């Protein structure tokens, strides 16, 4: 769609990548019992971080025009001239770019939809953490 991602959008992408990586490793590993709980916890942590970032962006989008922070430089530029930790701090604060709503679907902006999906991933992680282990396999009927 030609939309340039803001700093908070970048961080949400990393949250999805982290949760996706945890899910992929858990699928390939096929843990049982305690291992399943560990992967569930890691899903909750990665998706929880992403949900927090999406919440920050939704908050920025809800601010009145006079309270929106100034727009900042692009992430690419910041990565070229600033230390990594400063880029992370600036990205977490958000900029005026992060407050702009450029796309909606069914009334939700992009961070609204990412919040929905992060919440679903958290629910999957919680099920993995608290589901009782059943030693019977699916093949045994």
N, C-alpha and C positions, 0 to 999 in steps of 0.2 A: 504494500500500500504506500510505500515511499515515506513512511514516518520515521523520523530520526529519534532513537531512544534517548531519554534523559538519563542522568546519573542513577536515579532510583530504579528506572526500568532495567538498567544494566545489572544492578544488584539483585533485582527480582529474577532475572534470567539465571544468575549464578545460584540462587536458591532452588530454582527448578532443576538446574544441572546437578546440584548436590543431591537433591531428593531422588532424581532419576538414577544417578549413579548408585546410591544406596539401594534403591529398589532393584536395579539390575543385578548387583552383587548378591543381594538376598535371594533373588530368583535363581541365579546360577548356583549358589551355595546350597540352597534348599535346607536351611537349618530347622531343627526341631527344639522344642523346649526353650531353654535359656537363650540359645542363639537367636531364636525368633524374636524374643523380647529385646535383645540388643539391637537388632535391625529395626524393630518397631520404634525403639527409643531414638535411634539415629534419624529415622524418618520424621518423627515428631520435632526433633531439634532443627533439622534443616528446613522443613516446611514451616515451622514456627518462626524461624528467622525471616523467611520470605514473607510470611503473613504480617510480621511486624513492619517490614519495609513497605509492603503494599498499604498497610494502615497509615503509615507516615505520608505516603503519597496521596491517599484519599483525604487525609486531614489537610494537606496543602491545597488540594483541589477545592476544598470546602471553604477556604478563607475568602473574606471579602477582598476586592481588588487592592485596596490600600494596604493590606497586611501581607500580601504575597511578597516573598523575598525577591531580590533582583535576580535576573537571569545571569548565569555564569558561563564560563568557557565550556567547550565540548569536552567529553571524557577523553577523546584522543589527544587533544591539546594538553589537558592536565597530566595525562600519563607521560607526555614528552618532557614537561618542564617541572613537575612536582615529584617529590618522593611519594612512594606508593601509599604510605600511611596518611599523608595529607590529602591524597586523592580520595581515599576511603572516608576520611572525616568530612570532606566537602560533599561527597556523594550522599552520605547519610543525613546531612542537614537538608539536602534538597535545594533546588534553585527554582526560579520562576518558571523555567522550562518544565519542571515537574508538576507545576500547578495548572498547566494548560491542558484542557481536555480536548483532544484532537479526534477522538473516535468513540462512539457509543454503540452498544448492541443490547437490545432489550432494556434500555435505560441505564446500563452499567458501563462505566469507562474501563479502559484496559486494566488499571490497578484493581478495580472492583471485581473483574473476572478472575484476575490472578488470586485475589483474596478468597474467592469461592473455591478455586482449585486447590490452593494451599490448605484450606479448611478440610477439603475432602481427603487430601493426603495425610493430614494430621489424624483424621478419623481412622484411616487405614492403619496408621502407625499405632494408634491406641488399641485397636482391635488386635493387632499383632502382639502388643505388650501384655494384654490382659486376657486373651483367649486361653481357655484351658487346653492343655496339650492332650491330644487323643492319639494314642499309639497306633490305632487302626488305620491302615492306608486306604485310599480310595479304591484301589484295585481289589481289595478283599471283600468289598460289597458291604 
